[in-house]
Amino acid sequence: MKVIIGSDHAGFAYKTILVKMLLDDGYEVIDKGTHTSAPSDYPDHAAHVAHALLNKEGDRGILVCGSSVGVSVAANKFKGIRAGVCHDTYSAHQSVEHDDVNVLCIGERVIGIELAKDIVRAFLKAIFSNEERHVQRLEKIAAIERGEM
């Protein structure tokens, strides 16, 4: 699996640690920045990850900022992106299994790094269930994106 990852300055330290962990775990990683701790704008990094995912450069995305809320809001503006804020392992795997979330958002100022690692692993190992009720709900979300609801 190829993982696209990005962060702003407030998530830079965790992103750096997570990139190493992902590589050690055998994932391919595309790092969309930031590449320093200098202040940067989270919408830019969310857009880089969203565009890369939509262009099929990778299979899943991860965004890290201070709280995770900003990158989630920004990423969810892109049609086809389903970004979920997850600060526990249950939400991380359930969001994929039921909601086909394709971008995990975590907050460096909210959780510890060991929990962040566990959350990332749970997210990446999860598989969408394809259960009819979940497929129908995703179609309703697609209808919202098309302006039909």
Secondary structure, DSSP 8 states (H G I E B T S, - for coil): -EEEEEE-GGGHHHHHHHHHHHHHTT-EEEE-S--SSS---HHHHHHHHHHHHHTTS-SEEEEEESSSHHHHHHHTTSTT--EEE-SSHHHHHHHHHHH---EEEEETTTS-HHHHHHHHHHHHH------HHHHHHHHHHHHHHTT--
